[in-house]
Structures are given as structure tokens and as C-alpha cells.
Amino acid sequence: MSRPTSNIDIFSPEAYLDDIELASRARAMRAQGPLLWIDQAPYRPFWAVLRRDDIMAVERDGKTWLAEPRQTLIPRDIEDGIIAQFGKRTGPVRTLLDMDGADHRNHRNVTQGWFNSRALARLRGRMDDLAREYVDRLAAQGGECDFVDTVAVPFPLIMITSILGLPDSDAPLVLRLTQELFGAQDPERQRSGDAGQEAANEFFGYLAGIVAQRRAQPTDDLMSVIANATIDGAPLADMDVLSYGMLLATAGHDTTSSAIGVGMMQLARHPDQFARLKDDPALIPLAAQEIFRWSTPVRHFMRTAAVDTELAGQQIAAGESVALMYLSGNRDEAAFDAAEQFRVDRSPNRHVAFGHGAHHCLGRALAEMEVEALFGEIARRVDSVEIAGPIEWVRTNFTGGLRHLPIRYRMAGAA
């Protein structure tokens, strides 16, 4: 059987600098077929999975489709260098994202209880207070600001450092290291051309001190849980502890920050939708899901076939990899009515912004609570909002969103 191919680029970091063009390219690729063989430099060849239901099918079947050894799209030369140095594609870092089967399930269970809705309910007061504080910051800016710097980045950052038990004074360090890790492809954020390894090493050094403190004197925060965790009676290896802490400290705020920034961008682009949200606060939970669908902060993950298999009518050989293109899946015409429209009342909304199956995002409930709390406060206290300058995106094909979102707005009751 011949392999359907495409030369359209939705894979390079540069492709994510223009969201409208990117969506157009993804739509054109879906018209070419649901599953396309991609052989584009600088990556090793792979299959692009473009439709929502096919993405979900892969993520439901953790026996056929493995997270290891190829998790993300990295240029071949960098990938070869990592393998040469560490013996495997994932390098020294070993997180939930890299694990499969019982190994993944056991490690996930270490913190699963912290991220269910009931456990997070005790944080709602803190979250509501922070939402008010950051909308107060909007009011203090005098009607214009860079929303990313003023609200989208610091709001979820302070929430996750609070949950982990990290000092508020360490938040700038956590932010810098997160941006260097997730923005390793972006010239303005990368520290060097090492795919973020230097930032990871610095993060490990910082977290090692926290772990030592929590082992000596455990508290009631999440870092204490990780530092003192056991699986089958045995403590986690030090590298697993540090990798776990780094994953939660980075992904726990960066993805939510991206969703918040894109959500405000969409409300500014669509004043009719913002007006609907203001008129009917009951729409906030639906609007939050539409913001996640539209923003899709994690652009892709990869899986590798453990055996010969079939997907979307295409034969795939054992050892071949697929890239789950979440943004394309979230704009899939076959899965969403008027998929290219931003609708704050969209229901149902079975998006894949949080993944699906065993690797479904651990922090989904936290992210939903944060977005609902913040945009609920914005809808109550901001009368109108518009784009006030060039929108800039982070140059990355993995995890990210806006670098800058200049907005002009009017607070409720302002003259």
C-alpha cells in the first residue's frame, strides 16, 4: 500500500508563529488525508495523525502505542547527540510522559490524589483571591498592558509554586527555567543549542535542595509527597524524584499560562463572544473548554508502534512513530460543528487539549479551575477589550503559546 504524504509544514517551530496560517495549513492537510507520512528535514520520518478520533484511538491503546522511545519532534542531529551521550532518546530525564504500562500507572498514582476535583476544592479560596488580585493589576495598568506579562504568566505560576510548597520568592527562577526548557527552540528564550539540557541541569540542582529539605522535614505540600514517595515499598530513585518535580513545576503552569493568553486574545478578537460571556456568567465553564480547545498548549506528542498495526485504514509497521497533532485534532471538521469558530457556548466539546487515555493530563482539573476563576473575574470587571499591537507567539512546536499580547481595555465603572 502506498503511503500518503504531504510537504505542508505544521511541524517546525516557525510554523507556530502565525496561528491563522497554521490552522489553514492543518485544514489543508486534513483534506489530504487523516494520516500522512512526513519526511521533512530536520526530523526523522513519522506519521502525522490529524483527526481527533484517530488521536484518541492511539491514546486509548497503550499496549500498541508506546510513549517511549520517541516522545517529541527533535531535529535528527540533536536526537543523535542525546542518544550518543545517554543511550536513549529521552536523555537522563525520566518523567510520567516517558513511561508506559504499570510503570506509568504506579508513578502517576503518587500524586493523582492531589489533582482530583475534591482535593483541589480546598484551593478554591486561594484561587479566587489570586484572580481578584490579578484583575486588580489590570485596573492598575490604566487600560493598556501586555496581558501575558501582567496576568497570563504570573497567575498560574503562583498557584503551582504554592501547591508544590516552593517559596513565592523562587517563582521568577521557576519561570526562567521553564521558559528555557519549553522555549529551547526560541532564540529569545534558549540558553544555548543544547535542547534545554543546561536549564534542566540547573532545575535539578534547585529541586535537589528542596527534596533534601522535604525528606528531612516533610510538610503538607506536594514536593513532600514526591520527595518521600514509595512504589511497592521502595523509594523512588533520585532522578525520578527530580524529574517528577520538574515536570509538575513546569507543565503545571506553562500550559495554563498559554491557555489564558490565547483565551484573552480570542475574546479580544471576538467582542460578541466576550459580550455573551459577560451577559451570562453560567457560560464560564463552557468558555473555559473552548479556550482550551482553541489554545491547545501542547502542540504534539509522539507514540511508537510496538507491533505491526493499522490506523485510519493505513498499515503501520512496528517501530514506526506517529505524531499526534492535537491542534489539528481540535479543529477537525468531522469532530466539531463549525470547528473554525470560537464559541463560548460550545457544547459538546470533546477536545484533546489535555490528551486522552492513560496519559490524560494529570493537572486538568487544576487548569480548569484556574481558567474559570480568572475569566469569571474578568467577565465581571472588564467591560471591553481589544488588541492594541502586534501579537507574538513563542517559537516552539512542542509546548507554548503567546510571548506578547498587548491589549487595550475598559474596566467596569471606568469613565
Protein Blocks (a to p, Z undefined) as FASTA:
>chain_A
ZZdddfbdckbmklmmpmklmmmmmmmmmmnombdcddddfbdcddddfbfklmmmmmmm
mmlpcfbfbfbdcdfklmmmmmmmnopanlmbdcfklpgcjllmmmmmmmmmmmgmklmm
mmmmmmmmmmmmmmmmmmmnoopacfklmmmmmmmmmmmmmmnopafklmmmmmmmmmmm
mmmmpmklpmblnnommmmmmmmmmmmmmmmmmmmmccfbfklmmmmgceehiacdfklm
mmmmmmmmmmmmmmmmmmmmmmmmmmmmmmmlmmmmmmmmmlmmmmmmmmmmmnomplbd
cdddfbdcdeehiacdehiacdddfklmmmgfklpghklbccfkbccdddfknogajllc
fklmmmmmmmmmmmmmmmmmmmbdcdfbdcdddddfkbgcdfbdcdddddehiZZ
